């Protein structure tokens, strides 16, 4: 048996089986129920540095919040 035939037979059987086992193991590990906290933490990475915008209730005597749109549009 020459080298090419041996490597082709090896790749067609055992290497394919090893790659499938790795894929199945990675899929099981990714969806393991105990890792749900880690998945949720990773999904919130883009929002970690966001700060909540200050909301105005417009109930103070010298409130200028309602006039902010006038400054933006030069009215």
Secondary structure, DSSP 4 states (H G I P E B T S, - for coil): --HHHHHHHHIIIIIHHHHHHHHHHHHHHHT-GGGHHHHHHHHTGGGTT--PPPP--S-STT--GGGHHHHHHT-
